[in-house]
Amino acid sequence: MAGLLNNLLILLLLFQNVCLGFRTPLSVFKRYKDTTRSLSSDCLGSDQTVIPLGLSDFALDIRMPGVTPKQSDTYLCMSLRLPVDDEAFVVDFKPHASMDTVHHMLLFGCNEPSSTENYWDCDEGTCRDKSNILYAWARNAPPTRLPKGVGFRVGGETGGRYFVLQVHYGDISAFRDKHKDCSGVTLHLTHQKQPLIAGMYLMMSVNTVIPPGEKVVDADIACHYKRFPMHLFAYRVHTHRLGKVVSGYRVRNGQWTLIGRQSPLLPQAFYPVEHPVDVSYDDILAARCVFSGEGRTTETHIGGTANDEMCNFYIMYYMEAKHAVSYMTCTQNANPEMFRNIPQEANIPIPVKSDMLKMTHGHHEETKDSDKSSLLQQARKEEEEILNQETKDSDTSSLLHQAKKEEEEILNQDFHIEEAMEWPGLDLRLGQVSGLALDPENNLVIFHRGDHVWDENSFDSKFVYQQRGLGPIEQNTILVLNPSNAELLHSTGKSLFYLPHGLSIDKNGNYWVTDVALHQVFKLGADDKQPLLTLGVALQPGSDKNHFCQPTDVAVDPTTGSVYVSDGYCNSRIVQFSPNGLYLMQWGEETSLGRARPGQFHIPHSLALVPDFSQLCVADRENGRIQCFKLVTGEFTREIKHKSFGRELFAVSYVPGGLLFAVNGMPYPGEAEPVQGFVMNFSTGEIIDTFIPLRKSFEMPHDIVASEDRTVFVGDVHARTVWKFAPTEKLQHRSVKKAGIEVQEIKESEAIVESRLENKPESTDPLKSTEKQHLVQQASSTGVSFVLITTLLIIPVVVLMAILVFIRWRKTTAYGGNSDGEHKLDSSSGRILGRLRGKGGGGINLGNFFASHKGYSRKGFDRLSTEGSDQEKDEDDGSDSEEECSAASPPPPAPSSS
């Protein structure tokens, strides 16, 4: 009887397989009330389930048919028949779901679904015959792509003819508005025969019991492998909220080889096996889940409800087609003694960053507000215990990492963006500059409009382009420049575009551009004369999945290849496509009256991918703000908005490491916020720095791009030019051997800071005022009193003046010159500290004078001498006849954080 019950339990778990995560203690974070629902759940996709992708490929869209679950922990199933009888191969999975509404999804393959209804309660079962798990998703896991030449076999004589989608709706509070859910997955299939067949190996514990209050409980699974060789390429872990870490291994001749190890608190995706692992006959596959029963008052068993636990380790593998087995399971522990030798790493939980935990929304179980604080403290305590378990070496490593992080934070506050005066790019003859990007070699790429302009005659009231008679632009619209000297390296894009707008470059160097006149998006190879891919219909504005209306920008995910399009001037949405142009989803809506809400746009004008945080940030132009969203779901995460942005924010760019760059628009009449560039801390949204050009002025800065070394380029559509800005370190107290030189450097640092603050317009922004105070304090906190500095400076100046008077007297005596006024010493304090004018033999440059003394750095003098000048001083020329501007002339107003 016990054996029968055990078998029934195994069958129940295999069919229901409540694959995914449960709410963690940190899931009590309250969701932002104004967050709009992801449009992936609004049934906006096409009714067309089969989408041709060429002669041999097609996509299959498997979605819930607009369901509204009535109670928590509801399992709903639906089926879709393979539209072809011939054998086909699944090579790609693209999920369409958000963990805010869906706890997990499973995709099965079989020949006879349990029901013929549109959808049904999965308590009736998934399939009547044998079913294979093809795919599993939870916790906002990203898409899964199989290796080249590998596919899941479906159809034909041996593959399943039906797909059955099982969706577990855990917390139904998201359905209080009674909306319809269309979560699901899009499959990419091909008729091309794949030499290697993919399969799924599920390792699952069925008899683990977690005692209440027990700190560490291990669930071990192990099976001998008795089939033809298989090659492992991906893995996925799953527990509910008591799980801490899950690890999987191949054991061969007593040697443990790691397949994968992951925290179940992270997105439960299929992660690639880091080092390829093959499994041969008589190897052992082993897995361990580590649980904690702390906080529970009763025993926790393995099961399919919210209060139960699960221990699953999924393995994706491939085999030669002639030996392929599509699905295998392991639910026992064949050798408990062997786990005495399991690597120690399997027992150590993986620390999860706090921002990742905040992203991990939970299950339906409600928690009182009064418990939030204790849960957060418990989570922090657990994280500290994890860190305390590390060895001394790892402690040292973490300390070094912490020190490095602190150093990076200091550097982020210790630089200022200024125009690179040597950049000759301002002299380029360009049309309206609409887009900028950096290619994989870090070359600057410019997208401009040649002899075409966008003006009031370009479009009619329905956004149809009115100047087709001009034909496409006859100049090369894409220019590749050396970022150092603006030398033209390559050009393309002739006779292709009417009104260029956005430009992005993917990791392979392909150009992705938008044309607002054509209402299209193009993918171009760097050397190709014709597009590799075209999205949208030429010259036809629209708002469905096949049309755009003046699309503004493109961003390409370097990991998944997904394409995101901001659309645009007459639509208010972000549209996501697969790498080959298949429509996947969209989100966004037009701004309503009153304050713009999250997810609403008034011209989504520029895009910036933030791969460090798996987010996409949008310059919401007319709303004067930046909005950021999760890449996988389109869920709103944050808004960055400052008064200094003014009413318009045109463009945004992200640099790995946490810096966000942006440019705003010209102020409206009567408004004071200037047009300028911004440097922000992405994590906090705080403005670190602002910058403006010294040569010319911003008129309508249209796009911005920044590199990892913080070099910034800004393209202006009205000024028809590109500026280059570069970081400059702020002068600080440096230890040098000679006390007199040390004092001089400190004094110069004070002079620069005070000069910039005096010439900077007053600002009412509290942030800017704080920055001013910080700079003054930094300049004055050198540890040397002002009196001492002044005293030490006066002595050499008096001696120098005496020498100069003596030299003048000697020259006057020798040549009999008139000393009534021709050789009077210029007593201007600015010229004494900077240089004395004159092209005659009596002219002296103090920088050159002190530079002649061994061990002296002329950096401070050179900086003072070029302040406010449009010409860089030639440091290699030591003559006294250099043309320089007087130090007495005030420099132009500097940015707020100078």
C-alpha positions in Angstrom: 0.0 0.0 0.0 2.8 2.4 0.9 4.5 1.7 -2.5 1.2 2.4 -4.3 0.9 5.7 -2.5 4.5 6.6 -3.3 3.9 5.9 -7.0 0.8 8.0 -7.1 2.7 10.8 -5.5 5.5 10.6 -8.1 2.9 10.6 -11.0 1.1 13.6 -9.4 4.4 15.6 -9.2 5.5 14.7 -12.7 2.2 15.9 -14.2 1.6 19.0 -12.1 5.3 19.8 -11.4 4.8 23.0 -9.6 8.0 24.2 -11.0 8.8 27.3 -9.6 9.6 29.6 -6.9 7.7 30.6 -3.9 7.7 33.9 -2.2 10.9 34.6 -0.3 11.0 36.6 2.9 12.0 39.7 1.0 9.0 39.5 -1.2 7.0 41.6 1.2 8.3 44.7 -0.6 5.2 46.6 -1.7 4.8 47.0 -5.5 4.6 50.5 -6.8 0.9 51.2 -6.9 0.9 53.1 -10.2 2.9 50.4 -12.1 1.1 49.5 -15.2 0.5 45.9 -16.2 2.8 44.4 -18.7 1.1 44.3 -22.0 2.2 40.7 -22.4 -0.8 40.0 -20.2 -3.3 42.2 -22.0 -3.9 40.0 -25.0 -2.6 42.5 -27.5 -0.8 39.9 -29.7 -2.2 38.7 -33.0 -4.7 35.8 -33.2 -2.3 34.3 -35.7 -0.6 31.4 -33.9 1.7 30.3 -36.8 4.1 32.9 -38.2 6.2 31.9 -41.2 9.9 32.7 -40.8 11.2 31.7 -44.2 11.1 28.6 -46.3 11.8 26.1 -43.6 11.2 28.0 -40.3 8.1 29.1 -38.5 7.1 30.4 -35.1 4.3 29.0 -33.0 2.6 31.3 -30.5 1.2 29.3 -27.5 -0.8 31.5 -25.2 -3.5 31.3 -22.6 -6.8 32.4 -24.4 -7.6 35.3 -22.2 -8.2 33.7 -18.8 -9.0 35.2 -15.3 -8.2 32.8 -12.5 -10.7 32.8 -9.6 -8.5 31.7 -6.8 -4.9 31.5 -5.8 -2.8 28.4 -6.7 -4.9 27.8 -9.8 -3.4 25.6 -12.5 -4.8 26.1 -16.0 -3.9 24.2 -19.1 -4.4 24.7 -22.8 -3.2 22.7 -25.9 -2.2 23.5 -29.4 -1.7 21.0 -32.2 1.5 21.1 -34.2 0.3 22.7 -37.5 2.4 20.3 -39.6 2.5 16.5 -39.8 6.1 16.3 -40.7 8.9 16.2 -38.2 10.0 19.6 -36.9 12.5 20.8 -34.3 12.1 23.4 -31.6 15.2 25.6 -31.5 14.2 28.6 -29.4 11.8 29.5 -26.6 10.6 33.0 -25.8 8.4 33.5 -22.7 5.6 36.0 -22.4 4.8 36.3 -18.7 5.5 38.3 -15.6 6.0 36.9 -12.2 3.6 39.5 -10.9 0.8 37.4 -12.3 2.3 34.0 -13.1 4.1 31.7 -10.6 5.4 29.4 -13.3 4.8 27.9 -16.7 5.5 24.3 -18.0 5.4 23.3 -21.6 4.7 19.6 -22.3 4.8 17.6 -25.5 2.5 14.7 -26.0 0.0 13.1 -28.5 -3.3 13.3 -26.5 -4.1 16.3 -24.3 -6.3 15.6 -21.3 -9.1 17.9 -22.7 -10.3 19.3 -26.0 -11.6 22.5 -24.4 -10.0 25.9 -25.1 -8.5 25.6 -21.6 -9.1 23.5 -18.5 -8.2 23.0 -14.9 -5.0 21.0 -14.8 -6.4 18.9 -12.0 -7.9 16.9 -14.8 -4.3 16.2 -16.0 -2.1 17.5 -18.8 -1.9 14.6 -21.2 -3.7 11.2 -21.4 -0.5 9.5 -22.7 3.1 9.9 -21.9 4.2 13.5 -21.7 7.6 15.1 -21.9 8.6 18.5 -20.3 10.1 20.7 -23.1 10.4 24.0 -21.2 9.9 25.5 -17.8 9.8 29.2 -16.8 9.5 31.1 -13.5 10.7 34.3 -11.7 11.0 36.4 -14.9 13.6 34.0 -16.4 15.0 35.3 -19.7 14.6 33.4 -23.1 16.3 30.1 -23.7 18.1 29.4 -27.0 19.5 26.0 -27.8 23.0 25.5 -29.2 23.4 25.5 -33.0 22.4 22.1 -34.5 20.4 21.1 -31.4 16.6 20.9 -31.3 13.7 19.3 -29.5 12.1 16.8 -32.0 8.3 17.1 -32.4 5.8 15.7 -34.9 6.6 13.0 -37.4 6.6 9.4 -36.3 8.2 9.7 -32.9 7.6 13.3 -31.7 4.6 14.6 -29.9 1.9 16.3 -32.0 0.5 18.5 -29.3 1.9 21.1 -27.0 0.2 21.5 -23.7 0.9 24.7 -21.7 0.4 24.6 -18.0 0.3 28.0 -16.1 0.3 28.2 -12.3 -1.4 31.4 -11.1 -0.1 31.7 -7.5 -1.1 35.1 -6.2 -4.3 36.3 -8.0 -4.3 39.7 -6.3 -3.0 41.0 -9.6 -6.4 40.1 -11.2 -8.5 42.3 -9.0 -9.2 44.4 -12.1 -10.6 41.3 -13.8 -8.2 41.6 -16.8 -7.6 38.7 -19.1 -4.3 36.9 -19.1 -2.6 35.7 -22.3 0.7 34.4 -20.8 2.6 31.8 -22.8 5.6 31.1 -24.9 6.6 31.5 -28.5 8.5 28.6 -30.1 10.9 28.9 -33.0 10.6 25.7 -35.1 12.5 24.5 -38.2 12.0 21.7 -40.7 15.7 21.5 -41.1 16.9 18.2 -39.7 19.0 18.8 -36.6 22.0 16.4 -36.1 21.6 16.6 -32.3 18.4 16.0 -30.4 17.6 17.9 -27.2 16.0 16.3 -24.1 15.2 17.1 -20.5 16.5 15.2 -17.5 14.6 16.0 -14.3 16.1 15.2 -10.9 13.4 15.5 -8.1 13.2 14.7 -4.5 9.9 13.1 -3.4 10.4 12.2 0.2 12.2 15.1 1.9 10.8 16.3 5.2 11.9 19.7 6.7 11.5 19.8 10.5 10.3 23.1 11.9 13.1 25.4 13.1 15.9 23.2 11.7 18.6 25.4 10.3 20.0 23.1 7.6 18.2 20.3 5.9 19.7 18.5 2.8 17.7 16.8 0.1 19.8 14.5 -1.9 19.1 12.8 -5.3 21.3 10.3 -7.2 20.8 7.9 -10.1 23.1 5.7 -12.2 23.0 6.6 -15.9 22.4 3.5 -18.1 22.0 5.0 -21.6 24.0 6.2 -24.6 26.3 9.3 -24.0 24.6 12.7 -23.5 26.1 16.2 -23.5 24.8 18.7 -20.9 24.5 22.3 -21.9 22.0 24.0 -19.6 20.5 23.6 -16.1 17.8 25.1 -14.0 17.0 24.9 -10.3 13.8 25.2 -8.4 12.6 25.2 -4.8 10.0 27.2 -2.9 10.9 29.8 -0.3 12.8 27.5 2.1 15.4 26.7 -0.5 18.9 28.2 -0.1 21.0 26.6 -2.9 20.7 23.8 -5.4 23.7 22.0 -7.0 24.0 19.3 -9.5 27.0 17.0 -10.3 28.3 14.2 -12.5 30.2 11.6 -10.4 32.7 9.4 -12.3 35.2 7.2 -10.6 34.6 9.1 -7.3 35.3 12.5 -9.0 32.6 15.1 -8.6 32.2 17.5 -11.6 29.9 20.5 -11.2 27.1 20.8 -13.7 25.5 23.9 -12.1 24.9 25.6 -8.8 22.5 28.4 -8.3 20.3 30.2 -5.8 16.6 29.5 -6.2 15.9 33.2 -5.3 17.3 34.3 -8.7 15.3 34.2 -11.9 14.7 30.5 -12.5 16.0 30.4 -16.0 18.0 27.7 -17.8 21.6 28.8 -17.2 24.4 27.5 -19.5 26.7 24.8 -18.1 29.9 26.8 -17.7 32.2 23.9 -18.7 30.7 21.3 -21.1 29.9 18.1 -19.3 29.3 14.7 -20.9 27.6 11.8 -19.2 28.5 8.2 -20.1 27.1 4.8 -19.2 27.4 4.0 -15.5 28.1 7.6 -14.4 26.1 8.9 -11.5 24.1 12.1 -11.7 23.7 13.7 -8.2 22.0 16.8 -6.9 21.5 18.4 -3.5 19.0 21.1 -2.3 19.8 22.9 0.9 16.7 24.0 3.0 16.1 25.8 6.2 13.1 25.2 8.4 13.6 28.4 10.4 10.4 30.3 10.8 8.1 27.2 10.4 6.1 25.8 13.2 5.2 22.5 11.5 6.9 20.0 9.2 7.2 20.9 5.6 6.9 18.1 3.0 7.5 17.9 -0.7 4.3 18.7 -2.6 2.5 20.8 -5.1 0.9 23.5 -2.9 2.1 26.9 -1.7 2.9 25.6 1.8 4.9 22.6 0.5 8.4 22.6 -0.8 10.1 21.2 -3.9 13.6 20.2 -4.8 14.1 20.1 -8.6 17.2 20.1 -10.7 16.6 20.3 -14.5 19.2 19.4 -17.0 19.0 20.1 -20.8 21.1 17.8 -22.8 21.6 16.6 -26.4 22.3 13.2 -27.9 23.0 11.9 -31.4 19.7 11.6 -33.2 19.8 7.8 -33.6 20.1 7.3 -29.8 18.0 10.2 -28.7 15.7 10.0 -25.7 13.6 13.1 -25.1 12.8 12.8 -21.4 14.3 11.1 -18.3 13.7 11.4 -14.6 15.5 10.6 -11.3 13.5 10.6 -8.1 15.7 8.4 -5.8 18.9 8.5 -3.9 20.8 5.4 -5.1 23.8 5.9 -2.9 23.3 8.1 0.2 26.9 7.3 1.5 28.5 9.1 -1.5 27.2 12.5 -0.4 29.7 12.5 2.4 32.2 13.4 -0.3 30.1 16.1 -2.0 32.1 19.3 -2.6 31.7 21.8 0.2 30.3 24.5 -2.2 27.1 22.5 -2.3 26.4 23.3 1.3 27.1 27.1 1.1 24.1 29.3 0.1 24.8 31.8 -2.6 24.5 35.5 -1.5 21.9 37.3 -3.5 22.2 41.1 -4.1 19.6 43.1 -2.4 18.4 44.6 -5.6 17.8 41.2 -7.0 15.9 40.2 -3.9 13.7 43.3 -4.3 12.9 42.3 -7.8 11.8 38.9 -6.6 8.1 39.3 -6.0 6.4 36.5 -4.1 3.6 34.1 -3.8 0.1 34.8 -2.6 0.7 34.4 1.1 -0.1 37.7 2.8 2.3 39.2 5.4 1.3 42.0 7.9 3.1 45.3 7.7 4.3 44.8 11.2 6.3 41.8 10.1 8.2 43.5 7.4 10.9 44.9 9.5 11.7 41.5 11.2 11.7 39.7 7.9 14.1 42.2 6.4 16.3 41.9 9.5 16.2 38.1 9.2 17.2 38.3 5.6 20.2 40.6 6.4 21.2 38.2 9.2 21.1 35.3 6.9 23.3 37.1 4.4 25.7 38.0 7.1 25.9 34.3 8.2 26.6 33.3 4.7 29.5 35.8 4.5 30.8 34.6 7.9 31.0 31.0 6.5 33.6 32.1 3.9 37.3 31.2 4.4 39.9 33.8 5.4 41.0 34.0 1.7 37.4 34.7 0.6 37.1 37.3 3.4 40.2 39.0 2.1 38.8 38.9 -1.4 35.5 40.4 -0.2 37.4 43.2 1.6 39.4 43.9 -1.5 36.2 43.9 -3.5 34.6 46.3 -1.0 37.7 48.6 -1.1 37.6 48.5 -4.9 33.9 49.4 -4.8 34.6 52.3 -2.4 37.4 53.5 -4.7 35.1 53.4 -7.6 32.6 55.5 -5.7 35.3 58.0 -4.9 36.3 58.2 -8.6 32.7 58.7 -9.6 32.7 61.8 -7.5 36.2 62.9 -8.4 36.0 63.7 -12.1 34.4 66.4 -14.2 33.3 66.3 -17.8 34.7 69.1 -19.9 34.8 69.7 -23.6 37.8 68.2 -25.4 39.2 71.4 -27.0 41.5 69.5 -29.3 38.6 67.6 -30.9 38.4 68.8 -34.6 34.9 67.2 -35.1 33.2 70.6 -34.8 34.6 71.5 -38.3 33.0 68.5 -40.0 30.4 69.3 -42.7 27.3 67.4 -41.6 23.6 67.5 -42.1 21.2 67.4 -39.2 22.9 65.0 -36.7 20.2 62.7 -35.4 22.0 59.7 -34.0 25.3 58.6 -32.4 26.8 55.3 -31.4 30.1 53.6 -30.7 31.0 50.4 -32.6 32.8 47.4 -31.1 36.2 49.1 -31.8 35.0 52.2 -29.9 34.9 54.2 -33.1 32.4 57.0 -33.3 29.5 56.4 -35.7 27.3 59.4 -36.8 23.9 59.2 -38.4 23.0 62.4 -40.2 20.4 63.7 -42.7 22.7 65.1 -45.4 20.8 67.7 -47.5 17.4 66.7 -46.1 15.8 68.6 -43.2 12.8 67.9 -41.0 10.6 70.9 -40.9 6.9 71.9 -40.9 6.5 70.8 -44.5 7.8 67.2 -44.0 4.5 65.5 -42.9 0.8 66.0 -43.2 -1.7 65.7 -40.3 -1.7 61.9 -40.6 2.1 61.7 -40.3 2.5 60.7 -44.0 5.8 62.0 -45.5 5.2 64.8 -48.0 8.6 65.2 -49.7 9.0 61.8 -51.4 9.7 63.7 -54.6 13.1 64.6 -53.2 14.1 61.0 -53.3 16.4 59.4 -50.8 19.5 61.2 -49.4 22.3 61.0 -52.0 25.1 61.4 -49.4 26.5 58.7 -47.2 24.4 59.1 -44.0 26.5 56.8 -41.8 30.0 58.0 -41.0 32.6 56.2 -38.9 35.2 58.4 -37.3 38.3 57.9 -35.3 37.3 59.1 -31.8 40.6 60.8 -31.2 41.1 62.9 -34.3 37.8 62.7 -36.2 39.4 61.1 -39.2 36.9 59.5 -41.5 37.4 55.7 -41.5 34.3 54.5 -43.3 31.0 55.7 -44.7 27.8 54.1 -46.0 24.1 54.6 -46.1 23.8 56.4 -49.5 20.4 56.4 -51.3 18.7 54.5 -48.5 17.1 57.0 -46.1 14.8 60.0 -46.2 14.9 61.3 -42.6 17.3 59.4 -40.4 16.7 59.4 -36.7 18.0 56.8 -34.2 21.2 54.7 -34.4 22.3 51.7 -32.3 25.1 49.2 -32.9 24.9 45.6 -31.7 27.8 43.5 -30.3 28.5 42.1 -33.8 28.9 45.6 -35.3 25.6 45.7 -37.2 23.9 49.1 -37.5 20.3 49.4 -36.3 18.7 52.6 -37.5 15.3 54.3 -37.7 13.8 56.5 -40.4 10.9 58.7 -39.4 9.8 59.4 -43.0 9.8 55.8 -44.0 8.3 54.7 -40.6 10.8 51.8 -40.6 13.7 50.2 -38.7 16.6 48.7 -40.5 19.5 46.4 -39.7 22.6 47.0 -41.8 26.0 45.3 -41.9 28.9 47.6 -41.6 29.9 46.9 -45.3 26.4 46.1 -46.7 24.7 48.3 -49.2 21.3 46.9 -48.5 19.5 46.1 -45.2 19.9 42.7 -43.6 16.5 43.1 -41.9 13.6 45.6 -42.3 10.8 46.2 -39.8 7.7 48.2 -40.7 6.1 49.1 -44.0 7.7 51.9 -46.1 6.0 55.3 -45.9 3.0 53.8 -44.1 2.4 55.0 -40.5 0.5 52.7 -38.2 0.3 51.3 -34.7 -0.1 47.5 -35.1 2.7 44.9 -34.8 3.7 45.4 -38.5 3.7 49.2 -38.6 5.5 52.1 -36.8 4.7 55.8 -36.7 8.0 57.8 -36.7 10.1 55.3 -34.7 12.8 57.1 -32.8 15.5 54.6 -31.6 16.6 51.0 -31.3 18.4 49.0 -28.6 19.7 45.4 -29.0 20.2 43.1 -26.0 23.7 41.8 -26.2 22.8 38.6 -24.4 19.5 37.5 -26.1 19.7 39.5 -29.3 16.2 40.9 -28.6 15.4 44.1 -30.4 13.6 47.0 -28.7 12.1 49.9 -30.7 10.8 53.2 -29.3 7.8 54.1 -31.3 7.7 57.1 -31.4 6.5 60.6 -32.3 2.9 59.5 -33.0 2.8 56.2 -31.0 3.6 55.9 -27.3 5.1 52.4 -26.9 8.2 50.2 -26.7 8.0 47.2 -29.1 10.1 44.1 -28.6 11.1 41.8 -31.5 13.2 38.6 -31.7 16.7 38.8 -33.3 15.1 37.8 -36.6 12.3 40.4 -36.4 9.5 38.3 -34.9 7.0 40.5 -33.0 7.1 39.5 -29.3 5.4 42.1 -27.2 4.9 45.8 -26.5 4.2 48.1 -23.6 3.4 51.7 -23.0 0.5 54.1 -23.6 -0.1 57.8 -24.3 0.2 60.2 -21.4 -3.1 61.1 -19.8 -4.2 64.4 -18.5 -2.4 65.5 -15.3 0.9 64.0 -14.1 2.3 61.3 -16.4 2.1 57.9 -14.8 4.6 55.1 -15.0 4.5 53.4 -18.4 3.0 56.4 -20.1 5.0 58.2 -22.8 5.0 61.6 -24.6 7.5 60.8 -27.3 9.8 57.9 -26.2 12.8 59.5 -27.9 15.9 57.5 -26.9 16.8 54.1 -25.5 19.7 52.9 -23.3 20.2 49.3 -22.4 21.4 48.7 -18.8 22.7 45.1 -19.0 24.2 45.3 -15.5 20.6 45.4 -14.1 18.7 43.8 -17.1 16.8 47.0 -17.7 15.9 49.3 -20.5 15.8 53.0 -19.9 13.8 55.4 -22.1 14.2 59.2 -22.5 10.5 60.2 -22.2 11.2 63.4 -24.1 8.2 65.7 -23.6 7.6 64.4 -20.0 11.1 65.5 -19.2 12.1 62.2 -17.5 13.8 58.9 -17.7 11.8 55.7 -17.3 13.4 52.3 -16.8 11.8 48.9 -17.3 12.7 45.2 -16.9 14.0 43.8 -20.2 12.1 40.5 -20.0 8.7 41.7 -19.0 8.5 45.4 -19.7 7.6 46.0 -16.1 8.2 49.6 -14.9 11.0 49.8 -12.3 11.8 53.4 -11.7 11.6 57.0 -12.8 14.5 59.5 -12.8 13.3 63.1 -12.9 15.1 66.3 -11.8 14.0 70.0 -12.0 17.2 70.8 -13.8 16.0 68.5 -16.7 13.4 71.2 -17.6 10.4 70.1 -19.7 12.3 68.0 -22.2 14.9 65.2 -22.0 16.1 64.2 -25.4 18.6 61.3 -25.0 20.1 58.9 -22.6 23.2 56.6 -22.6 24.5 54.1 -20.1 28.1 53.1 -19.3 28.8 49.8 -17.6 29.7 50.4 -14.0 26.6 52.5 -13.1 26.9 55.8 -14.9 24.0 57.3 -16.8 24.4 60.2 -19.2 21.7 62.4 -20.6 21.0 65.7 -22.5 17.9 67.9 -22.1 16.2 70.4 -24.4 16.2 74.2 -24.7 14.1 75.9 -22.0 10.7 77.3 -22.7 10.3 81.1 -22.7 10.4 82.3 -19.2 12.1 79.2 -17.8 15.6 79.2 -16.5 16.8 75.6 -16.7 19.7 75.7 -19.2 20.3 73.1 -22.0 23.2 70.9 -20.8 24.5 67.4 -20.3 24.1 65.3 -17.2 26.1 62.6 -15.5 24.0 60.5 -13.0 24.5 57.6 -10.6 22.2 54.9 -12.1 21.5 53.2 -8.8 20.4 56.4 -7.0 19.4 58.7 -9.9 21.5 61.4 -8.3 23.2 64.0 -10.6 27.0 63.7 -10.2 28.0 66.3 -12.8 26.7 68.6 -15.5 28.5 69.9 -18.6 28.2 72.4 -21.5 30.4 73.1 -24.5 32.9 76.0 -24.5 33.1 76.2 -28.3 29.8 77.1 -29.8 26.6 76.4 -27.8 24.1 73.6 -27.5 21.1 74.4 -29.7 19.2 71.2 -29.8 21.4 68.3 -28.6 19.6 65.3 -30.0 21.7 62.2 -29.1 24.4 61.3 -26.6 26.8 58.3 -26.4 29.4 57.6 -23.7 32.2 55.1 -23.5 33.5 53.2 -20.5 36.4 55.7 -20.1 33.7 58.4 -19.7 34.4 60.0 -23.0 31.1 61.6 -24.1 29.9 62.6 -27.6 26.8 64.8 -28.2 25.2 65.3 -31.6 23.2 68.5 -32.2 20.4 68.4 -34.8 20.3 72.2 -35.2 24.0 73.1 -34.8 24.8 70.2 -37.2 27.8 69.2 -35.2 29.2 66.7 -32.7 31.0 67.7 -29.5 33.4 65.6 -27.6 33.7 65.8 -23.9 36.3 64.0 -21.7 36.7 63.5 -17.9 39.3 65.6 -16.1 40.5 64.8 -12.6 40.0 67.6 -10.1 43.4 68.9 -8.8 44.0 67.8 -5.3 46.7 67.9 -2.7 49.7 65.8 -3.9 52.6 64.8 -1.8 55.9 66.1 -3.4 59.3 66.5 -1.9 59.7 70.3 -2.0 57.5 72.2 0.5 57.4 75.3 -1.7 56.0 73.3 -4.6 53.5 71.5 -2.5 52.1 74.8 -1.2 51.9 76.1 -4.7 49.9 73.1 -5.9 47.5 73.5 -3.0 47.0 77.2 -3.7 46.4 76.5 -7.4 43.7 73.9 -6.5 42.0 76.5 -4.3 42.2 79.1 -7.0 40.6 76.9 -9.6 37.7 75.8 -7.4 37.1 79.4 -6.2 37.3 80.8 -9.7 34.8 78.4 -11.0 32.4 78.9 -8.2 32.6 82.7 -8.5 31.9 82.6 -12.2 29.1 80.1 -11.9 25.5 81.4 -11.9 23.6 81.1 -8.7 21.4 78.1 -8.5 18.5 77.3 -6.2 19.0 73.6 -6.6 19.8 72.2 -3.1 21.9 69.4 -4.8 24.1 72.0 -6.6 24.5 74.0 -3.4 25.6 70.9 -1.6 28.1 70.2 -4.3 29.5 73.8 -4.0 30.0 73.4 -0.3 31.7 70.0 -0.8 34.2 71.5 -3.3 35.0 74.5 -1.1 35.5 72.2 1.9 37.6 69.8 -0.1 39.8 72.7 -1.3 40.2 74.2 2.1 40.8 70.9 4.0 44.4 70.4 2.9 45.8 70.6 6.4 48.0 73.7 5.8 46.7 76.9 7.1 45.9 79.8 4.8 48.3 82.1 6.7 51.2 79.7 6.2 50.4 79.3 2.5 50.3 83.0 2.0 53.5 83.6 3.9 55.4 81.0 1.9 54.1 82.4 -1.4 54.9 86.0 -0.7 58.6 85.2 -0.1 59.4 83.8 -3.6 57.2 86.5 -5.3 59.1 89.3 -3.5 62.4 87.7 -4.5 61.2 87.3 -8.1 60.0 90.9 -8.3 63.4 92.1 -7.1 65.1 89.9 -9.8 62.8 91.3 -12.5 63.5 94.9 -11.4 67.2 94.3 -11.4 67.0 92.7 -14.9 65.0 95.7 -16.2 67.5 98.2 -14.7 70.4 96.4 -16.2 68.8 96.4 -19.7 67.9 100.1 -19.4 71.5 100.9 -18.3 73.1 98.7 -21.1 70.9 100.0 -24.0 70.2 103.5 -22.8 66.5 103.0 -23.1 63.8 105.2 -21.6 62.6 103.9 -18.4 59.6 106.3 -18.0 57.0 103.7 -19.0 58.0 101.5 -21.9 59.2 98.7 -19.6 57.0 99.2 -16.7 56.3 96.0 -14.8 52.7 94.8 -15.1 51.5 94.6 -11.6 48.3 92.6 -12.3 48.1 89.8 -9.8 46.5 87.6 -12.4 49.5 88.1 -14.7 52.0 87.5 -11.9 50.3 84.1 -11.1 49.8 83.3 -14.8 52.4 84.9 -17.0 53.8 88.3 -18.0 52.8 89.4 -21.5 55.2 90.6 -24.2 56.9 89.2 -27.3 60.1 91.1 -26.5 63.1 89.7 -24.7 61.6 90.7 -21.4 58.5 88.4 -21.6 58.5 85.7 -19.0 56.2 82.6 -18.5 56.2 81.4 -14.9 55.2 77.9 -16.0 58.3 77.7 -18.2 60.4 79.4 -15.6 59.6 76.8 -12.8 59.6 74.0 -15.3 63.3 74.4 -15.9 63.9 73.3 -12.3 64.4 69.6 -11.8 61.5 67.6 -10.2 58.8 70.3 -10.8 55.5 69.5 -12.4 54.1 72.3 -14.6 50.6 70.8 -14.6 49.0 73.4 -12.4 50.4 76.4 -14.3 49.4 74.9 -17.7 45.9 74.4 -16.5 45.7 78.0 -15.3 47.2 79.3 -18.5 44.6 77.6 -20.8 41.5 78.4 -18.7 39.0 80.2 -20.8 41.0 79.9 -24.0 39.9 78.3 -27.3 43.4 77.3 -28.1 45.3 74.6 -26.3 48.8 75.7 -25.2 51.6 73.8 -27.1 53.6 72.3 -24.2 56.4 71.3 -26.5 57.1 74.9 -27.5 59.1 76.5 -24.7 59.5 79.9 -26.3 58.2 83.0 -24.7 56.3 84.2 -27.8 53.3 81.8 -27.4 50.0 83.6 -28.0 47.9 83.1 -24.8 44.9 84.8 -23.3 45.5 86.7 -20.1 44.9 85.0 -16.8 43.1 88.2 -15.7 40.3 87.4 -18.2 37.6 85.5 -16.4 36.8 82.0 -17.7 33.4 81.2 -19.1 30.7 79.9 -16.6 31.5 76.4 -15.6 29.1 73.5 -14.9 27.6 73.2 -11.4 29.9 70.6 -10.1 33.2 72.0 -11.5 
